[in-house]
Amino acid sequence: MARRKNTSCAGLGCAGYLLLNGVALVGVLLALPVLLPDLMARLAPPVVVEGAGRWAVVHGVPVVVACVLVAVAGRGARVAWWMFLLRVALLLAAGAAAAASVEDRLAGAPWNVRAGAAACAAGGAALLVFLGVRRWDKAIGARPRPGEVWLAMVPLREDPERQLRHYCVVLTTGSGRAQVAQITSKDKDGRRDHIRIPNHGWDEVSGRPHWVEIGRVPRIVPYRRFLKSRPQGPCPDAVWTQLRDRLPAGSGSGAPPPGPRRGGGRGRRRPRRPPPPRFSAQVRYR
């Protein structure tokens, strides 16, 4: 019997309620530098946010929340530090701008109304940035690095149009794709094109022996064909040294070796023509 999905009105309503509460909670934390000073100024007597400790709490909480959201949006994938900080700054700026805009528009409304609207606005802006980061990372695919073991759809050597789910060692990376060496659990002892790869560091569950191909032309896998956002683990040092030393020529740049040059370039040599025939000076008369 097919499994039915929970698409009832009650299920959708519960999911929407939880999502709304989560967005509001995140919005309150992000809009804390806007909401808290306004609330403290309305107390009798008014209180001003002073001191390094108070400023650290008021402005540190949104930064921590933004860092967590950006890390979750990126599914834990490793990115450059400047890209991570840029995403955090974008999320903080979007939340603060949304909260300040709502505060200005509802200047004459009660504080609780303005605070709720500002929190929802900041949470909605953070949700948009969150979804944008996730979609961007999904579009560009994984970010493998040489020397890592990944799970990917590896093309067959006999038919590159077909792919099978395999673990592989990333050899080189290029523009939108990587060159990999496939890992298999089939017994390859006694073959020169495969070596044993220990499970330590990347496969602590199966307990099966594995072999990785070596000295063969690497297989090309686009980044979108990597099935996870993070590697299984590092390739063992001894195996990685052998793979790197026996990498075929022309595979170090992550691109296929260049083919023959076409057209009439300078480097193309024209074939030499045979010399014209030499005629004898003697003439026979009839």
Buried (B, 14 or more C-beta within 10 A) or exposed (E): EEEEEEEEEEEEEEEEEEEEEEBBEBBBBBBBBBBBBEEBEEEEEEBEBEEEEBEEEBEEBBBEBBBEBBBEBBBEBBBEEEEBEEBBEBBBEBBBEBBBBBBEEBEEBEEEEBBBBBBBBBBBBBBEBBEBBBEEBEEEBBBBEBBBBBBBBBBEEEEEEEBEEBBBBBBBBEEEBBBBBBBBEEEBEEEEEBBEBEBEEBBEEEEEBBBBBBBBBBBBBBBBBBEEBBBBBBBBEEBBEBBBEEBEEEBEEBBBEEEEEEEEEEEEEEEEEEEEEEEEEEEEEE
